[in-house]
């Protein structure tokens, strides 16, 4: 008995072998792939990520979460598109990209030491 598949003819037996092979490969891949080790590179906060686990503050600086809150306080009702920590010549800052009420995309920098918005 033949079953019509889009663009080709395939027997029921070979189709079920194909599905079994795909499922077995997916299970093997799931158990063999390991998460990459965390690197001390730049940290990025994307839309929908929680910020509680991203406390990056040094003893006398502010965290990425606090920087995002400062930007929200300054610019009002905004949508955060991306927030990341960066370093330039040993000076750490946060780069925050957001969408304004008017539909404009803006990017600001927040000094990680002082909390000043540039």
C-alpha positions, 0 to 999 in steps of 0.5 A: 500500500502506498501513501502519497506524500508531498512531491513523492510516493513513499511506502508506509513502512519506509515512512515509519522507519524515517520517523523512527530514525529522526526521533532516535537521532533527536534523542541521541542529540539531546543527551550528547549535547552539553551546554557551553561553559560560561565565559566571562565575556560581555553579558547580554539581556534580551527581551523576555529574560529575567534580570535577577540572575544577572547581578553584575554590580561590583561593590561600588557600582550598579548592576545591569538590572539597576541600569535598566531601571534608571533608563525606564525612570528617565524615559518613561514607558519604553520597551527594552530591546537589548541590554548588555555590559561592555568595557572600554579601556578598563571602564565598564558601562551598560549599553541599553537599546529601547523602543520609545512610545513614538516608535523610535529605537534609541540606544543609551550608555549607562556608566556602571560605576556612577550610574550616569546615563549618556 
